[in-house]
Amino acid sequence: GEGTSVPFSDVGAEEPLRCPRCRSYINSYFKWMRVTPPRLKCNMCDHSLEVPDVFQEDMERNGQCADEDNHPELVFGSCDFSAPGNFDVDRPAGARVPAVCLVVETSAEAARSGLAQAALAAVRALLEPGGCVDQEATFVQRRVCFITFDSAVHFFAPTRSGRMQAVTMRDIDDPYLPMSPEAVFIDPSDAQNRTALLEWLKMLQDSLSSTAGAPFSGLDHAEGDDVAGGAALHAAAEALTKVGGGDLVMFHASTPNAGVGALTPQLMQSPCSSPPPSPSPMRRVASSPSAAGMRPTSPTSPKTPKTPKTPRAKKAEVGIAAAPKQQRAFYEDALAQCIRGGIAVSCVTAPSPASLEPLDISTLHWLSGRTGGDTLLLPNFTPANAPTICDTLRHWVEKMQASAYGCVVKIRCSKGLACRSLLAPWPPAASSAADGSAFEVPRLSPDASFSFILRVEPEAENEDDAYSRRYDASRKQLYAQLAVLHTNSLGERLLRVHNCMINVLPSVRVVYQQLNVEPLVCILVKQAAALALEQTDAATSKSLPRDCLLEFCLQTLASYTRHCQGSEIRPNMLVIGRQLQLLPLYILGARKLLYTATADTQDKAHGEDFLKRLLRMPVHSLLAAMYPRIYPLPARVEEGSTALPPAGRATTRILESGQAKAYLVASSLGTWFHYRGSSPCSSPRGDGSEGKDPTAKGKLQVVEEDVQARANPENTPETRASERVELWRSAEALTQRLRERLAPGPCWMPLRELPQLPEKSKTSLNLGVSWTDKILLSGLLVEDEGVTEMNYSDWVQFVHSQACHALG
């Protein structure tokens, strides 16, 4: 990403030095052998290889590099090499600066809902001068292609006279590129072409708004409700492939029902507004630690901590490896073209509330997950959601500037270590399906992450093999090397090599002393998300994904007590080490976070999108999503400083403490504004039952406010409204600071109103709090009692009792 400096080793047209046996690249862990002629010893397989003459004069006898400027790969753990040409013999175009292709639906449905106008306004905002530090430059710093589609596909290109010309491609059953790919891409730094495109976009936007229902794309085209989204996708991918790859952003308002890749509308799934049936005691238990439902059904003996199994790609096509539900051949061909051309497909899907044909979200977003693109789902889209599209598109373009394209990733392990599986939103390469040690993806953005699950191999394999991977008990270190072939944002084809040394620890006690619980919990959450994607019906499956988190937590704590505590610990006493003290809290937050995606009342497409987003989230973003923070307002945010104000715990007690006039609840998925001036008792319920408070607390609150207003004449409704505006501005400034601190993030962090807090009184029915809001509040206020989970105090008691039970 930006600000990251990796040393570069220029080897010219030559391939970097590699071990001839295990094919690992030279790195700082290679050792110098005191033999004649000089040789190097590979740290991965212990093979000795001849040293080229260019290296002999750069190394000293003690194995250290004497010239880090010419050979940084012998000094640093990470290094970039210039990629040899023979690495990309099958690429249609050589390494070039990535481009952007924006494909907007301008059908009658898109015009009626306002999505087409909102997308055009967002594109114009990106191309307007003054979008970055240089006030004369635009926010987009690469070539741009603009395409629209309805019953046909329309391309736009500048002319010599400084105007725009439109070319229509009507053969939607056999789409093609009707003009030169170089002609349809515009350089935003060219003021004349940029101005012509901005004027054309403004005219198109005004025309769509004026017709307000008739299909319009700035051209004469055939009337009808046909939407050629598949043809537009095919033609845009062909154009991007011929110019060197990049990003393809699709805007969908209706089902692509005509031409190649046509889809059939899916059955309507009506969301349920009432809570699901009562969960089992395993998922929701009484507040008393001694309740009968607090004991797991089948506790296991915690000899060693076990992690949930990561789904393997070689299984049946479910979850990550699942094929699209419709038009499988078309989308798999499109995926092959995107991988070959280095194209990442991002998708904005925004059906309107009046749409009678539900979109197949899973199929429309399938390419985005496989190509490293982004997705934005806006169900029941209205023009009020237009700022969300503009902010999200701007966030995506920021990530594009620091992304890597045409990525081929391979991990290699030293003796005694092997790759077991890959944990990512995309499956491994076909040649590495058995161990998941390699994959190919068109784009890796700064916020994308993936994990390789490694295992130790203590048993010897066939001794007749040329490269035996036997485990040597005398080894104190194991090694892993990750090689990433990619094209950076400047169009340079590079090979980045990361090297890591893994210490072999002598005992379980030392393992727990060196444990870092935050990355461990993130791996567990991603494994649970992958398991949830594999399960067709999580509610009826034998075990829920979030229950695997509880099982691991109990096994880890019991194993720590068994191996790391002395005999002075009394029975039924659970002692948690310093490294594990946050494990129960993170597990509770992770269970609540997963419930937002796996709940019975959640829209299935939205849940799948959320789970795939969890799979690619980096550690810092996932931790902020599992445990949000609460900031008091007004907050002092000084310009030029990156410091954040002190934050409070994620509990309702902070919001109701009265220590601040307002609060901001923040996670990596967004921020929520809570103003104490309108308490739940005095605010409308939203169901037409204002003033009908069965506990009569609402009337008492109104009386108290009247008394306070008479006692303090300055406390008028106008004063409170002005105070609320100032607090909202403070929340906006703090939200922007959080966006900067949490960057790179998985999504744009919007600022919204916090839903009404539910009443804690047993006599309160909480009629004004919907089930969706209860799920949201449960994930934000982690330490409070949630819809399926207990509060943090009861949770700790529950974990303690179960871990002691596991110890016997």
Residue pairs with C-beta under 8 A, 6 or more apart in sequence:
1 402
1 446
1 744
2 401
2 402
2 446
6 78
6 79
6 80
6 496
7 68
7 72
7 73
7 75
7 76
7 78
7 79
7 80
8 72
8 79
8 80
8 81
8 82
9 16
9 70
9 71
9 72
9 73
9 79
9 80
9 81
10 82
11 81
11 82
12 82
13 84
13 85
14 84
15 84
15 86
16 25
16 26
16 73
16 81
16 495
16 497
17 25
17 26
17 49
17 52
17 55
18 24
18 25
18 26
19 26
19 42
19 44
19 45
19 47
19 49
20 47
20 49
21 42
21 45
21 47
21 466
21 467
22 42
22 44
22 45
22 47
22 412
22 467
23 412
24 42
24 43
24 44
24 45
24 412
24 481
25 73
25 81
25 481
25 483
25 495
25 497
26 40
26 73
26 74
27 43
27 73
27 74
27 77
27 79
27 481
27 497
27 499
28 65
28 73
28 74
28 75
28 76
28 77
28 499
29 43
29 479
29 499
29 501
30 40
30 41
30 42
30 43
30 74
31 40
31 41
31 43
31 63
32 38
32 40
32 41
32 59
32 60
32 61
32 62
32 63
33 39
33 40
33 41
33 48
34 61
35 48
37 50
37 51
38 51
38 56
38 59
39 48
39 49
39 50
39 51
40 48
40 49
40 50
40 51
40 55
41 47
41 48
42 48
42 49
43 414
43 479
44 412
44 413
44 414
44 415
44 479
44 481
45 414
45 415
45 467
46 415
51 59
55 71
55 74
58 65
58 66
58 67
58 70
58 71
58 74
59 65
59 66
59 74
60 66
65 71
65 74
65 75
68 74
68 75
68 76
72 79
73 79
73 81
73 497
77 498
77 499
77 500
78 496
78 497
78 498
78 499
79 496
79 497
80 494
80 495
80 496
80 497
81 494
81 495
81 496
81 497
82 492
82 493
82 494
82 495
83 95
83 485
83 493
83 494
83 495
87 485
87 493
87 495
88 94
88 95
88 406
88 485
88 493
90 340
91 340
91 341
91 342
91 406
92 241
92 242
92 340
92 341
93 241
93 242
93 243
93 244
93 245
93 341
94 244
94 493
95 244
95 406
95 487
95 491
95 492
95 493
96 243
96 244
96 245
96 487
96 491
97 142
97 143
97 244
97 489
97 490
97 491
98 142
98 244
98 245
98 246
98 247
98 342
98 400
98 403
98 405
98 487
98 489
98 491
99 142
99 143
99 144
99 145
99 185
99 240
99 243
99 244
99 245
99 246
99 247
100 140
100 142
100 143
100 144
100 145
100 246
100 247
100 249
100 397
100 400
101 144
101 145
101 146
101 147
101 236
101 239
101 240
101 246
101 247
101 248
101 249
102 119
102 123
102 144
102 145
102 146
102 147
102 249
102 251
103 147
103 148
103 149
103 232
103 233
103 236
103 248
103 249
103 250
103 251
104 110
104 116
104 119
104 120
104 123
104 146
104 147
104 148
104 149
104 251
105 115
105 116
105 148
105 149
105 150
105 227
105 229
105 251
105 252
105 253
105 254
106 116
106 148
106 149
106 150
106 204
106 208
106 215
106 216
106 217
107 116
107 149
107 150
107 151
107 215
107 225
107 227
107 253
107 254
108 150
108 213
108 214
108 215
108 225
109 225
109 227
109 253
109 254
109 352
109 355
110 116
110 150
110 251
110 253
110 254
111 117
111 208
111 211
111 212
111 213
111 214
111 215
111 216
112 212
112 213
112 352
112 354
113 253
113 350
113 351
113 352
113 354
113 355
113 381
113 382
114 352
114 381
114 382
114 383
114 386
115 251
115 253
115 348
115 350
115 352
115 381
115 389
116 208
116 251
116 253
117 205
117 208
117 209
117 383
117 386
118 383
118 385
118 386
118 389
118 390
119 251
119 348
119 389
120 201
120 204
120 205
120 208
121 205
121 386
121 390
122 386
122 389
122 390
122 393
122 394
123 146
123 201
123 393
124 198
124 201
124 202
124 205
125 131
125 139
125 390
125 394
126 138
126 139
126 140
126 393
126 394
126 397
127 138
127 139
127 140
127 144
127 188
127 194
127 197
127 198
127 201
128 138
128 139
128 198
129 135
129 136
129 137
129 138
130 136
130 137
131 137
131 138
131 139
131 140
132 138
132 139
132 141
137 188
137 189
138 188
138 189
138 194
139 394
139 397
140 188
140 397
141 188
141 401
142 188
142 246
142 400
142 401
142 489
143 185
143 186
143 187
143 188
143 243
144 185
144 186
144 188
144 197
145 155
145 184
145 185
145 186
145 236
145 239
145 240
146 156
146 186
146 197
146 201
147 153
147 154
147 155
147 156
147 184
147 232
147 235
147 236
148 154
148 156
148 204
148 217
148 218
149 217
149 227
149 228
149 229
149 231
149 232
150 215
150 217
150 221
150 226
150 227
150 228
151 172
151 215
151 221
151 222
151 223
151 224
151 226
151 227
151 228
151 258
152 168
152 169
152 170
152 172
152 217
152 221
152 222
152 228
153 168
153 169
153 170
153 172
153 175
153 228
153 231
153 232
153 235
154 166
154 167
154 168
154 169
154 217
154 218
154 219
154 221
155 166
155 167
155 168
155 169
155 177
155 178
155 179
155 184
155 235
156 164
156 165
156 166
156 167
156 184
156 197
156 200
157 164
157 165
157 167
157 179
157 183
157 184
157 186
158 164
158 165
158 186
158 192
158 193
158 196
158 197
159 165
162 192
162 193
162 195
162 196
163 196
164 196
164 197
164 199
164 200
166 218
166 219
167 178
167 179
168 178
168 219
168 221
169 175
169 176
169 177
169 178
169 231
169 235
170 221
170 222
171 231
172 226
172 228
172 230
172 231
172 258
172 259
172 260
173 231
173 259
173 260
174 260
175 228
175 230
175 231
175 232
175 234
175 235
175 259
175 260
176 235
176 238
177 235
177 238
177 239
177 242
181 238
181 239
181 242
181 243
182 243
184 239
185 239
185 243
186 193
186 194
186 197
187 193
187 194
188 194
200 218
203 218
204 216
204 217
204 218
207 216
207 218
208 216
215 221
215 223
215 224
215 225
225 257
226 257
226 258
226 259
227 254
227 255
227 256
227 257
227 258
228 256
228 258
228 259
229 250
229 252
229 255
229 256
229 261
230 256
230 259
230 260
230 261
230 262
230 263
230 327
230 330
231 259
231 260
231 261
232 250
233 248
233 250
233 261
233 334
233 345
233 367
234 260
234 261
234 334
236 248
237 248
237 334
237 337
237 338
237 341
237 343
237 345
238 337
240 246
240 248
240 341
240 343
241 337
241 340
241 341
241 343
244 341
244 342
244 487
244 491
245 341
245 342
245 343
245 405
245 406
245 442
245 487
246 342
246 343
246 344
246 400
246 405
247 343
247 344
247 346
247 373
247 396
247 400
247 403
247 443
248 338
248 343
248 344
248 345
248 346
248 373
249 345
249 346
249 347
249 348
249 393
249 396
250 345
250 346
250 347
250 348
250 364
251 348
251 350
252 347
252 348
252 349
252 350
252 359
252 364
253 350
253 351
253 352
253 355
253 381
254 351
254 355
254 357
254 359
255 263
255 264
255 265
255 357
255 359
255 360
256 262
256 263
256 364
257 263
257 264
257 265
260 330
261 327
261 330
261 331
261 334
262 327
263 326
263 327
263 360
263 363
263 364
264 326
264 360
265 357
265 358
265 359
265 360
266 358
266 359
266 360
267 358
268 358
269 358
269 603
269 604
271 601
271 603
272 600
272 601
272 771
273 601
273 770
273 771
274 601
274 771
275 601
275 771
275 774
275 787
276 539
276 599
276 600
276 601
278 284
279 788
280 293
281 291
281 292
281 293
281 294
282 293
282 296
282 297
282 547
283 544
283 546
283 547
283 788
283 789
284 293
284 788
284 789
284 790
285 291
285 293
285 294
285 790
285 794
285 798
286 293
286 294
287 790
287 791
287 794
288 294
289 794
289 797
289 798
289 800
289 801
290 801
294 798
294 801
294 802
295 801
295 802
295 805
296 550
296 551
296 554
296 802
299 554
299 802
299 805
299 806
300 551
300 555
300 806
301 806
302 554
302 555
302 556
302 558
302 559
302 562
302 806
302 807
303 559
304 508
304 555
304 559
305 552
305 555
305 556
305 559
306 552
306 555
307 523
307 524
307 527
307 552
308 524
308 527
308 528
308 531
308 545
308 548
308 549
308 551
308 552
309 527
309 531
310 420
310 421
310 422
310 423
310 453
310 527
310 530
311 319
311 320
311 421
311 530
311 531
311 533
311 534
312 421
312 436
313 320
313 321
313 422
313 427
313 428
313 433
313 436
314 433
314 434
315 321
315 534
317 323
318 533
318 534
318 536
319 530
319 531
319 533
319 534
319 535
320 369
320 424
320 425
320 426
320 427
320 530
320 533
320 534
320 615
321 427
322 533
323 331
323 332
324 331
324 332
324 362
324 363
324 366
325 360
325 362
325 363
326 360
326 363
327 363
331 363
331 366
331 367
334 345
334 367
335 367
335 370
335 371
337 343
338 344
338 345
338 367
338 370
338 371
338 442
339 371
339 440
339 441
339 442
341 406
341 442
342 405
342 406
342 442
342 443
342 487
343 371
343 442
344 368
344 371
344 372
344 373
344 403
344 405
344 442
344 443
344 445
345 367
345 368
345 371
345 373
346 368
346 373
346 374
346 375
346 396
347 364
347 365
347 367
347 368
347 373
347 374
347 375
347 376
348 375
348 376
348 378
348 389
348 392
348 393
349 359
349 361
349 364
349 365
349 375
349 376
349 377
349 378
350 376
350 377
350 378
350 379
350 381
350 385
350 389
351 358
351 359
351 379
351 380
351 381
352 380
352 381
352 382
353 380
353 381
353 382
361 377
361 605
361 606
361 608
361 609
362 604
362 605
362 608
365 375
365 377
365 605
365 608
365 609
367 373
368 374
368 375
369 375
369 425
369 426
369 612
370 425
370 426
370 441
371 441
371 442
371 443
372 407
372 425
372 426
372 441
372 442
372 443
372 444
372 445
372 448
373 443
374 396
374 399
374 445
374 747
375 609
375 612
375 613
376 388
376 389
376 392
376 747
377 605
377 606
377 609
378 385
378 388
378 389
379 603
379 606
388 748
388 750
391 748
391 750
392 747
392 748
394 748
395 745
395 747
395 748
399 445
399 446
399 447
399 744
400 445
400 489
401 489
402 445
402 446
402 489
402 744
403 443
403 444
403 445
403 446
403 489
404 443
404 444
404 484
404 486
404 487
404 488
405 442
405 443
405 486
405 487
406 442
406 485
406 486
406 487
406 493
407 440
407 441
407 442
407 443
407 444
407 484
407 485
407 486
408 438
408 440
408 484
408 485
408 486
409 438
409 439
409 440
409 441
409 444
409 450
409 482
409 483
409 484
409 485
410 432
410 437
410 438
410 482
410 483
411 419
411 437
411 438
411 452
411 480
411 481
411 482
411 483
412 437
412 480
412 481
412 483
413 419
413 454
413 478
413 479
413 480
413 481
414 478
414 479
414 480
415 468
415 469
415 470
415 471
415 472
415 475
415 478
416 456
416 457
416 458
416 469
416 470
416 471
416 472
416 475
416 478
417 454
417 455
417 456
417 457
417 478
417 479
417 480
417 502
418 435
418 454
418 455
418 457
418 469
419 435
419 436
419 437
419 452
419 453
419 454
419 455
420 435
420 436
420 453
420 454
420 455
421 435
421 436
421 452
421 453
422 428
422 436
422 437
422 439
422 450
422 451
422 452
422 453
423 450
423 451
423 452
423 453
423 523
423 526
423 527
423 530
423 615
424 439
424 450
424 451
424 615
424 616
425 612
425 615
425 616
426 439
426 441
427 433
427 439
428 435
428 436
428 437
428 438
428 439
429 438
429 439
429 440
431 438
432 438
432 439
436 452
436 453
437 452
439 450
444 484
444 486
445 744
446 744
447 616
447 617
447 618
447 621
447 744
447 745
447 746
448 616
448 618
449 616
449 617
449 618
449 619
450 616
451 523
451 526
452 480
454 480
456 471
456 478
457 469
457 470
457 471
458 471
459 471
460 468
460 470
460 471
461 468
461 469
461 470
462 468
475 504
476 503
476 504
477 501
477 502
477 503
477 504
478 501
478 502
478 504
479 499
479 500
479 501
479 502
480 499
480 500
480 502
481 497
481 498
481 499
481 500
482 497
482 498
482 499
482 500
483 495
483 496
483 497
483 498
484 495
484 496
484 497
484 498
485 493
485 494
485 495
486 493
486 494
486 496
487 493
487 494
488 494
503 514
505 511
505 514
507 563
508 559
508 563
508 564
509 563
509 564
512 560
512 563
512 564
512 577
512 579
512 580
513 577
513 579
514 579
515 579
515 580
516 579
517 579
517 580
517 582
517 583
517 586
518 582
518 586
518 619
518 623
519 619
521 583
521 586
521 587
521 590
521 623
521 626
522 617
522 619
522 622
522 623
524 548
524 549
524 552
524 587
524 590
525 549
525 590
525 593
525 594
525 614
525 622
525 626
526 614
526 615
526 622
527 548
528 545
528 546
528 548
528 549
528 590
528 594
529 545
529 594
529 597
529 611
529 612
529 614
529 615
530 615
531 545
531 548
532 538
532 545
532 594
532 597
532 598
532 611
533 608
533 611
533 612
535 541
535 545
538 544
538 545
538 598
539 600
544 598
545 594
545 598
546 590
546 591
546 594
546 595
546 598
549 587
549 590
549 591
549 594
550 587
550 591
550 799
552 587
553 583
553 584
553 587
553 799
554 799
554 802
554 803
554 806
555 806
556 580
556 583
557 574
557 576
557 580
557 583
557 584
557 799
557 803
558 803
558 806
558 807
560 576
560 577
560 580
561 569
561 574
561 575
561 803
561 807
562 807
564 577
565 575
569 575
571 804
572 804
573 804
574 800
574 803
574 804
576 583
576 584
584 795
584 796
584 799
585 627
585 782
585 783
585 792
586 623
586 626
586 627
588 782
588 789
588 792
588 795
589 626
589 627
589 650
589 779
589 782
590 626
591 788
591 789
592 778
592 779
592 782
592 786
592 788
592 789
593 614
593 625
593 626
593 779
595 775
595 778
595 779
595 786
595 787
595 788
595 789
596 602
596 610
596 775
596 776
596 779
597 606
597 607
597 608
597 610
597 611
597 614
598 607
598 611
599 607
599 775
599 787
601 771
601 772
601 775
602 775
613 746
613 747
614 622
614 625
616 746
617 625
617 668
617 746
618 744
618 746
620 668
620 742
621 668
621 742
621 745
621 746
622 668
624 666
624 667
624 668
624 742
625 667
625 668
625 669
626 782
627 650
627 782
628 650
628 665
628 666
628 667
628 780
628 781
628 782
629 647
629 648
629 650
629 665
629 666
629 667
630 647
630 648
630 649
630 650
630 651
630 654
630 655
630 663
630 664
630 665
630 666
631 644
631 645
631 646
631 647
631 648
631 663
631 664
631 666
631 734
632 645
632 648
632 659
632 660
632 662
632 663
633 660
633 661
633 662
633 663
633 664
633 673
633 727
633 730
633 731
633 734
634 661
634 662
634 726
634 727
634 730
635 645
635 664
635 730
635 731
635 733
635 734
636 645
637 645
637 730
637 733
637 734
637 737
642 737
642 740
642 741
644 734
644 737
644 738
644 741
645 734
647 666
648 654
648 663
649 783
650 665
650 780
650 781
650 782
650 783
650 784
651 781
651 782
651 783
651 784
651 792
652 757
652 760
652 781
652 784
654 663
655 663
655 665
655 674
655 676
655 757
655 781
656 757
658 676
660 676
661 675
661 676
661 677
661 723
661 727
662 673
662 674
662 675
662 676
662 677
662 724
662 727
662 730
662 731
663 673
663 674
663 676
664 671
664 672
664 673
664 674
664 731
664 734
664 735
665 671
665 672
665 674
665 754
665 780
665 781
666 672
666 734
666 735
666 738
666 749
667 780
668 742
668 745
668 746
668 749
669 746
669 747
669 749
670 749
670 750
670 751
670 752
671 731
671 734
671 735
671 738
671 749
671 750
671 751
671 752
672 751
672 752
672 753
672 754
672 755
672 780
673 727
673 728
673 731
673 751
673 752
673 753
673 754
674 753
674 754
674 757
675 724
675 727
677 720
677 723
677 724
679 701
680 756
680 757
680 758
680 759
680 768
681 693
681 697
681 698
681 701
682 698
682 701
682 702
682 705
683 756
683 768
684 690
684 768
685 756
685 767
685 768
686 756
686 768
687 767
687 768
689 767
689 768
691 698
691 699
693 699
694 763
694 764
694 765
695 759
695 761
695 763
695 764
697 761
708 715
709 715
709 716
731 751
732 751
735 749
735 751
738 749
739 745
739 749
742 749
754 777
754 780
755 769
755 770
755 773
755 776
755 777
756 768
756 769
756 773
757 769
757 777
758 764
758 766
758 769
758 774
758 777
759 766
769 777
771 787
774 786
774 787
775 787
777 784
777 786
778 784
778 786
778 787
778 788
778 789
779 786
782 792
783 791
783 792
784 791
784 792
785 791
785 794
789 795
790 798
